[in-house]
Amino acid sequence: MFQSKIAGIGHYVPKNVYTNNDLTRFMDTSDEWIQERTGIKERRYADRLTETTTTMGIEAAKIAIERAGTSAEEIDFIIFATLSPDYYFPGCGVLLQREMGMKEVGALDVRNQCSGFVYALSIADQFIKTGMYKNILVVGSEKHSFALDYSTRGRAVSVIFGDGAGAVVLQPTTAPGKGILSTHLHSDGAEAEKLAMYYPGSSAGKWLDEKPNWPEQELGGMLMTSEMLEDGTAFPFMDGQTVFKKAVVKFPEVIHEALVKNNLTANDIDMLIPHQANLRISQYVQKTLGLTDEQVFNNIQKYGNTTAASVPIALAEAWEQGKIKDGDLVCLAAFGAGFTWGSALIRW
């Protein structure tokens, strides 16, 4: 059985920078308020008309493919992770395949939000290990900026998120002890509504304890209404306190799980790349694991939370800055809506 290695990695972020002070034009907030709660100083927003989740993913993919020493024609499977697809359906995987002129390969879309890239990487790892595919493109890309509530009512969510994309190419390796050592995936849907976007969806809030004031429709569906825009129920919802409390428990747990599986300890980690959800969460996890600043990479200060794109963007930047070297033990970890969470341990 093969091991899978990350043969190439790349990322792309839009050129439009929005600082915390820029957001004060739309909502009652401040740079101090945002930094204190999230650590974020600025984020990138895609061009409204010319950039999409797919086009950003393509830019990251081009870099990853070139660095892997291969070509778009040689990619034999695509896995695309996002919560903000160009269309409700079809998914971004086939759109990327079309625009990059790839052959008729399989394209899988993963909707696991913040842990989407770790889930996608785990799936790709299984395909490589069994010998089914040899060049798998894994993309995490998000365009959040088009669907956020930029009012004071929505500030607790809107100030957190940004746009961008990251990608890797996985290939087989026979080098002993190198590549992806193991991946670990979990979910618990008991509190799914604590971090969710209820519309569009066929249940239209069916599982909520307190139903929004939405009008009934004769045909059983739920249409977008002016009331939904006015009361905020058409936008993403997050119970930040619940998410924080769950994340700071599950992050260390799933990292320890990976280390124990491979007979290693936190001291063996050369670089931890956590999902960039909130700098305070990353700092808490770092303290819990007893890691130094040199062992953890954070870039949420520049980009905000880019959900499925955050891990590959951070991984790409850490590698480009020389913080990840051959032979290093790299741990990826993520936690997000669902709740879902996961980790991957890699010998670079």
C-alpha positions as CSV (number, residue, x, y, z in Angstrom):
1,M,0.0,0.0,0.0
2,F,1.2,3.5,-0.9
3,Q,1.5,6.5,1.4
4,S,0.2,9.8,0.1
5,K,2.3,12.9,0.1
6,I,1.5,16.6,-0.6
7,A,3.5,17.1,-3.8
8,G,2.4,20.7,-4.4
9,I,0.6,23.4,-2.6
10,G,-0.7,26.8,-3.4
11,H,-3.1,29.6,-2.3
12,Y,-4.9,32.6,-3.6
13,V,-6.4,35.6,-1.8
14,P,-8.3,38.5,-3.5
15,K,-6.5,41.9,-3.7
16,N,-9.4,43.8,-2.0
17,V,-8.3,44.4,1.7
18,Y,-11.0,45.4,4.2
19,T,-9.7,46.5,7.6
20,N,-11.7,46.5,10.8
21,N,-12.0,50.3,10.4
22,D,-13.5,49.8,7.0
23,L,-16.3,47.8,8.5
24,T,-17.2,50.7,10.8
25,R,-18.8,52.3,7.8
26,F,-21.5,49.6,7.8
27,M,-22.0,48.6,11.4
28,D,-21.4,49.8,15.0
29,T,-18.1,48.2,15.7
30,S,-14.4,49.1,16.2
31,D,-10.9,47.8,15.5
32,E,-10.4,47.2,19.2
33,W,-13.7,45.3,19.6
34,I,-12.9,42.9,16.7
35,Q,-9.3,42.3,17.6
36,E,-10.1,41.7,21.3
37,R,-12.7,39.0,20.4
38,T,-11.1,37.4,17.3
39,G,-7.6,38.6,16.7
40,I,-8.6,39.7,13.2
41,K,-7.1,42.9,11.8
42,E,-8.3,42.7,8.2
43,R,-9.7,40.3,5.6
44,R,-9.9,39.9,1.8
45,Y,-13.1,40.2,-0.2
46,A,-13.4,38.8,-3.7
47,D,-14.5,41.1,-6.5
48,R,-18.3,40.9,-6.6
49,L,-18.6,40.3,-10.3
50,T,-15.3,38.7,-11.6
51,E,-14.3,36.4,-8.8
52,T,-16.1,33.3,-7.6
53,T,-15.4,30.4,-5.3
54,T,-14.4,28.4,-8.4
55,T,-12.2,31.0,-10.0
56,M,-10.3,31.5,-6.7
57,G,-9.9,27.7,-6.4
58,I,-8.5,27.6,-9.9
59,E,-5.8,30.2,-9.1
60,A,-4.7,28.2,-6.0
61,A,-4.9,24.9,-8.0
62,K,-2.6,26.3,-10.8
63,I,0.1,27.0,-8.3
64,A,-0.2,23.6,-6.5
65,I,-0.2,21.7,-9.8
66,E,2.9,23.6,-11.0
67,R,4.7,23.0,-7.8
68,A,3.8,19.3,-7.9
69,G,5.6,19.0,-11.3
70,T,2.5,17.9,-13.1
71,S,-0.2,19.4,-15.2
72,A,-4.0,19.8,-15.2
73,E,-4.2,17.0,-17.8
74,E,-2.6,14.6,-15.4
75,I,-5.0,15.2,-12.5
76,D,-7.2,12.1,-12.2
77,F,-9.6,13.1,-9.4
78,I,-10.8,16.4,-7.9
79,I,-12.1,17.0,-4.4
80,F,-13.5,20.5,-3.8
81,A,-14.4,21.7,-0.3
82,T,-16.6,24.7,0.2
83,L,-19.7,26.0,2.0
84,S,-20.1,28.9,-0.5
85,P,-20.5,27.2,-4.0
86,D,-21.0,29.2,-7.1
87,Y,-24.4,27.5,-7.6
88,Y,-26.6,25.6,-5.1
89,F,-25.9,22.8,-7.6
90,P,-23.9,21.6,-9.4
91,G,-20.9,21.8,-7.2
92,C,-17.6,23.7,-7.8
93,G,-15.7,20.5,-8.6
94,V,-17.1,20.1,-12.1
95,L,-16.8,23.9,-12.8
96,L,-13.1,23.8,-12.0
97,Q,-12.7,20.7,-14.1
98,R,-14.3,22.5,-17.1
99,E,-12.5,25.7,-16.7
100,M,-9.1,24.1,-16.3
101,G,-9.6,21.9,-19.4
102,M,-9.2,18.6,-17.5
103,K,-10.1,15.2,-18.9
104,E,-13.4,13.5,-17.7
105,V,-12.2,12.8,-14.2
106,G,-14.3,12.3,-11.1
107,A,-15.2,15.4,-9.1
108,L,-16.4,15.3,-5.5
109,D,-17.7,18.2,-3.5
110,V,-17.3,18.2,0.3
111,R,-19.6,20.3,2.4
112,N,-18.1,20.1,5.9
113,Q,-17.6,23.8,6.3
114,C,-14.6,24.7,8.5
115,S,-13.3,21.1,8.6
116,G,-14.0,20.6,4.9
117,F,-10.4,20.6,3.8
118,V,-9.3,18.1,6.5
119,Y,-12.2,15.8,5.4
120,A,-11.3,16.2,1.8
121,L,-7.6,15.5,2.5
122,S,-8.6,12.3,4.3
123,I,-10.7,11.1,1.4
124,A,-7.9,11.8,-1.0
125,D,-5.5,9.9,1.2
126,Q,-7.6,6.8,1.1
127,F,-7.8,6.9,-2.8
128,I,-4.0,7.3,-3.0
129,K,-3.3,4.5,-0.5
130,T,-5.4,2.0,-2.4
131,G,-3.7,2.9,-5.7
132,M,-7.0,4.1,-7.3
133,Y,-5.6,7.5,-8.2
134,K,-2.2,9.0,-8.6
135,N,-2.7,12.8,-8.9
136,I,-5.6,14.1,-6.7
137,L,-6.3,17.8,-6.6
138,V,-7.8,18.9,-3.3
139,V,-9.2,22.4,-3.1
140,G,-10.7,24.5,-0.3
141,S,-12.2,27.8,-1.4
142,E,-14.7,30.3,0.0
143,K,-16.5,33.5,-1.1
144,H,-18.3,34.5,2.1
145,S,-18.5,38.2,1.4
146,F,-21.6,38.0,-0.9
147,A,-23.9,36.5,1.8
148,L,-23.1,38.2,5.1
149,D,-25.2,40.7,7.1
150,Y,-23.2,43.9,7.1
151,S,-25.4,45.6,9.7
152,T,-24.8,46.0,13.4
153,R,-27.3,43.1,13.9
154,G,-25.0,40.7,12.0
155,R,-21.6,42.0,13.1
156,A,-20.8,39.1,15.5
157,V,-20.6,36.9,12.4
158,S,-19.7,39.2,9.5
159,V,-16.5,40.7,11.0
160,I,-15.1,37.2,11.2
161,F,-15.2,35.9,7.7
162,G,-13.1,36.5,4.6
163,D,-12.5,35.1,1.1
164,G,-9.7,33.0,-0.4
165,A,-8.6,29.6,-1.6
166,G,-5.9,27.0,-1.0
167,A,-5.1,23.8,-2.9
168,V,-2.8,20.7,-2.7
169,V,-1.9,17.9,-5.1
170,L,-1.6,14.5,-3.5
171,Q,0.6,11.8,-5.0
172,P,1.8,8.4,-3.9
173,T,5.1,7.9,-2.2
174,T,7.0,4.8,-1.1
175,A,9.5,6.7,1.1
176,P,9.3,5.1,4.5
177,G,7.6,7.2,7.2
178,K,6.9,10.1,4.9
179,G,3.6,11.6,3.8
180,I,0.2,11.5,5.6
181,L,0.6,9.3,8.6
182,S,-3.1,9.3,9.6
183,T,-6.3,11.2,9.5
184,H,-9.1,11.4,12.1
185,L,-12.6,12.5,11.5
186,H,-15.5,13.1,13.9
187,S,-19.0,14.7,14.1
188,D,-21.7,15.4,16.6
189,G,-25.0,16.9,15.3
190,A,-26.6,17.4,18.7
191,E,-26.1,21.2,18.5
192,A,-26.1,21.6,14.7
193,E,-28.3,24.7,14.8
194,K,-25.8,26.6,16.9
195,L,-23.8,27.4,13.8
196,A,-25.9,27.2,10.6
197,M,-27.4,28.9,7.6
198,Y,-31.0,27.7,7.6
199,Y,-31.9,29.1,4.2
200,P,-32.0,27.8,1.5
201,G,-33.0,24.4,2.7
202,S,-36.0,22.1,2.4
203,S,-36.6,22.0,6.2
204,A,-36.7,25.9,6.4
205,G,-36.0,25.8,10.1
206,K,-37.9,22.6,10.9
207,W,-35.4,21.7,13.7
208,L,-35.4,25.1,15.4
209,D,-36.9,25.3,18.9
210,E,-38.2,28.8,18.2
211,K,-39.6,29.1,14.7
212,P,-38.9,32.4,12.8
213,N,-42.0,34.2,11.7
214,W,-42.0,32.8,8.2
215,P,-45.2,32.7,6.2
216,E,-46.6,29.3,5.2
217,Q,-46.6,28.4,1.5
218,E,-49.4,26.5,-0.2
219,L,-47.0,24.1,-1.9
220,G,-45.0,23.3,1.2
221,G,-41.8,25.2,0.2
222,M,-40.2,28.2,1.8
223,L,-39.6,31.3,-0.3
224,M,-37.3,34.2,0.5
225,T,-39.3,37.0,2.0
226,S,-38.6,40.6,3.0
227,E,-39.3,39.6,6.6
228,M,-36.4,37.1,6.5
229,L,-34.0,39.8,5.3
230,E,-35.3,42.3,7.9
231,D,-35.1,39.9,10.9
232,G,-31.8,38.4,9.8
233,T,-33.0,34.8,9.5
234,A,-31.8,34.7,5.9
235,F,-28.2,35.1,7.0
236,P,-25.8,32.7,8.8
237,F,-26.3,32.3,12.5
238,M,-23.7,31.5,15.1
239,D,-23.9,31.0,18.9
240,G,-20.3,32.1,19.4
241,Q,-20.0,31.0,23.1
242,T,-21.2,27.5,22.4
243,V,-18.9,27.1,19.4
244,F,-15.9,28.4,21.4
245,K,-16.6,26.0,24.3
246,K,-16.9,23.0,22.0
247,A,-13.9,23.9,19.9
248,V,-11.4,24.3,22.7
249,V,-12.2,20.8,23.8
250,K,-12.4,19.0,20.5
251,F,-9.3,20.6,19.0
252,P,-6.8,19.2,21.5
253,E,-8.7,15.9,21.6
254,V,-8.4,15.2,17.9
255,I,-4.8,16.4,17.9
256,H,-3.9,14.0,20.7
257,E,-5.8,11.2,18.9
258,A,-3.4,11.6,15.9
259,L,-0.3,11.7,18.1
260,V,-1.3,8.6,20.1
261,K,-2.1,6.7,16.9
262,N,1.5,7.4,15.8
263,N,3.2,6.9,19.1
264,L,4.2,10.6,19.3
265,T,3.7,13.5,21.7
266,A,2.9,17.2,21.3
267,N,6.6,17.9,21.7
268,D,7.2,16.1,18.4
269,I,5.1,18.6,16.5
270,D,7.2,20.9,14.3
271,M,4.2,22.8,13.0
272,L,0.6,22.9,14.0
273,I,-1.7,24.4,11.4
274,P,-5.1,25.0,13.1
275,H,-8.2,26.1,11.2
276,Q,-8.2,29.9,11.5
277,A,-11.6,30.2,13.3
278,N,-10.6,32.6,16.0
279,L,-7.1,33.6,17.3
280,R,-8.3,33.1,20.9
281,I,-9.2,29.5,20.1
282,S,-5.8,28.9,18.5
283,Q,-4.1,30.4,21.5
284,Y,-6.1,28.3,23.9
285,V,-5.2,25.2,22.1
286,Q,-1.6,26.1,21.9
287,K,-1.5,26.6,25.7
288,T,-3.4,23.4,26.3
289,L,-0.9,21.4,24.2
290,G,2.2,23.3,25.7
291,L,3.4,24.4,22.3
292,T,5.6,27.4,21.6
293,D,4.8,30.2,19.2
294,E,7.3,28.7,16.7
295,Q,5.2,25.4,16.7
296,V,1.9,27.1,15.7
297,F,1.1,29.1,12.5
298,N,-1.7,31.7,12.5
299,N,-2.6,34.1,9.8
300,I,-6.2,34.9,10.8
301,Q,-5.0,38.4,11.5
302,K,-4.7,39.0,7.8
303,Y,-7.4,37.0,6.3
304,G,-10.1,36.3,8.9
305,N,-11.9,32.9,8.9
306,T,-11.9,31.5,5.3
307,T,-13.6,28.3,6.4
308,A,-12.6,25.4,4.2
309,A,-9.8,27.5,2.7
310,S,-8.2,28.5,6.0
311,V,-6.1,25.3,6.5
312,P,-4.6,25.1,3.0
313,I,-4.0,28.9,2.9
314,A,-2.1,28.7,6.2
315,L,-0.3,25.6,5.2
316,A,0.9,27.2,1.9
317,E,2.0,30.4,3.6
318,A,3.9,28.5,6.3
319,W,5.7,26.4,3.7
320,E,6.5,29.4,1.5
321,Q,8.0,31.2,4.6
322,G,10.3,28.3,5.2
323,K,8.5,27.3,8.5
324,I,7.9,23.8,7.2
325,K,10.9,21.8,6.0
326,D,11.6,18.3,4.8
327,G,11.1,15.8,7.5
328,D,9.0,18.1,9.8
329,L,6.0,16.7,11.6
330,V,3.0,18.8,10.6
331,C,-0.4,18.6,12.2
332,L,-3.5,20.0,10.6
333,A,-6.7,20.3,12.7
334,A,-10.1,21.9,12.2
335,F,-13.4,22.3,13.9
336,G,-16.6,23.8,12.5
337,A,-20.3,23.7,11.9
338,G,-22.1,20.4,12.3
339,F,-20.3,20.1,14.5
340,T,-17.6,18.3,12.6
341,W,-13.9,18.2,13.4
342,G,-10.8,16.3,12.3
343,S,-7.0,16.2,12.2
344,A,-4.2,15.0,9.9
345,L,-0.7,14.2,10.9
346,I,1.9,14.5,8.1
347,R,5.6,13.8,7.9
348,W,6.7,16.4,5.3
